[in-house]
Amino acid sequence: MELLERFAAGDLEAFEALFRQHQKEVYAWIVRIVRDSGIAEDLTVETFWRIHKYRARFDPAGNFRAWTRRIATNAAFDHLRKARRETELPEDLAGAGTADPAVRRETREQIKRAFFHLPAKYRLVATLALIEEEPYNKIAEAMGISAALVKMRVYRAVRILRKQLNSLGVEVGAR
Amino acid sequence: MNNEESDKKIKELLKQAISPAEHAELQRDLWPQMLRKLEEQPAAIGAVPWFDWALAAILSAILVFFPGSIPALLYHL
């Protein structure tokens, strides 16, 4: 029996083999969304727990990697929704970026704060599209929505950011 | 500055403030943590908490009695 068939049938060894094959990739995807290595580790485990829980729904002839990425994206999205009210910014990865001395530290902090307070569905697409520069169709597949909807959410995220930054006195132009 | 230029500036400012995480790698094997979670929370397929059912019932009632709320709900999905 193939590995995916054994996994779908509930074989723990097959699940462990898949876990070891895919844990790095899942972590790398999640950490790009949540931007905190500790939280990304917990969410990687949560992702595989869901994978194990819903194993009977997986078609062994299907694409395990795509299914896994979709579940990982949902787990990260659930986290962003819950964490949105927290005021602390992620520390590990939300560094200074490609810091331009012309952009003041205070301004960068305001931008980060505005960004991390975006509604989860906009923050998720904006992170992947604008910061990580992932193509719309890849984001769409991971989220289970159309590329057109991803594009619309990116547009709305930028609009919300513009409004917030203008209200904070950061000069970004058109209102 | 028009909207297009403003969007471009916002994207540039975002990149100044937040760096891509493309080189972040997993530093340890998570399998022991996974095993602990599996032991603590055995995955019960089909076990849905009662409050999820309650939420679904409330939502269904709202959609039946206030169909005008459907577009608003779809907008927020």
Interface residues (C-beta under 8 A of the other chain):
Chain A: E16 F19 R20 Q23 K24 Y27 A28 V31 R32 R35 S37 A40 E41 T44 V45 E46 F48 W49 H52 K53 Y54 A56 D92 L93 A94 G95 A96 G97 T98 A99 D100 V103 T107 R108 E109 I111 K112 F115 A126 L130 I131 E132 E133 V158 L161 R162 L165 V170 V172 G173 A174
Chain B: M1 N2 N3 E5 S6 D7 K9 I10 K11 L13 L14 K15 Q16 A17 I18 S19 P20 A21 E22 A24 E25 L26 Q27 R28 D29 L30 W31 Q33 M34 K37 L38 Q41 A43 A44 I45
